[in-house]
Amino acid sequence: MTEHRVVFDFEIDFSNGGGIQGQGFRLDIDGDDIADADLADYIVKDMRLLMVGEVRILNKQIIQEAHKRGAADVPQVD
């Protein structure tokens, strides 16, 4: 089975001010695609961020690459 990862940039604004950005961020995904909303939920949960306002996903690209985490390490997106 081919494994996929998503490579993307993101910007996250916090509701209490400030924000963070990431460039060239990579995450393991199940399947060969992920919706931007699911990806935003995934990174917020994985980074355990609180008081998150807007999340912007930019320059998203799906690549074929071996997963770097074990299945137990990947947070579940509801």
N, C-alpha and C positions, 0 to 999 in steps of 0.2 A: 504494500500500500504506500502511495506517495504521501509524504508529509508536507504540510504547508505552513508558512509563517507569513505574517503581515508586517510590512515595513511602512512606517508612517511618521509624520510630524504631528505634534499636538500642542494646543494651548488650552490651559485650564484657568478660569477666573474663579476666585473665591468670593463668596457672598459677603464676607467681612473685610474684603479688600485684598489686593495683591493677586498673584497668580504664579503659575509655573509653565514652562515650555519644555518640549522634548523634540529633538531632531534625530531622524534615522532610528527611531525606536523600533524594536523587533519583538514580536510576541508569537508564540505557538498558537495555531488555531486548528479546530476540527473542521475538516472539509476544505473546500477551495475558495471560500468567500466568507466575509463577515460584514454585517451592516454597520454603518458608522455609529449608530446609537448603541448597538451591542458592544462595539469596540470601546466606546466611551465608558460604558458601565464596567467593562472588564478592567480597564486601567485604573479607574477610580477605586474599585474593590481591591485590586491587586496592590495598589500603593497605599491602601487604607486611608484615603483622603476624606476629610470632613469639611463641611460648609462649602461644598462645591456649587458654583453657579453654572456658568456656561462652559461647555467643553466643545472645542473645535478640532476636528480631525482633518488633516491636510496631507496631500501628496501620498495617499494610500496606494500601496502596491502589494499584490500577493505574489510570493515567490515559493518555489519548491526548494525546501531545505529541511534537513533533519531537525526534529524537535530538540530543544535544549533542556526541557524540564521533564520530570516524570509525571505521569497522569495525576498522582496525588498532590502535586505541587501547583496545578493549574486551578485558579479560582473558578467556581461555577457561576455562570451568568444566568440569572432567572428571567 
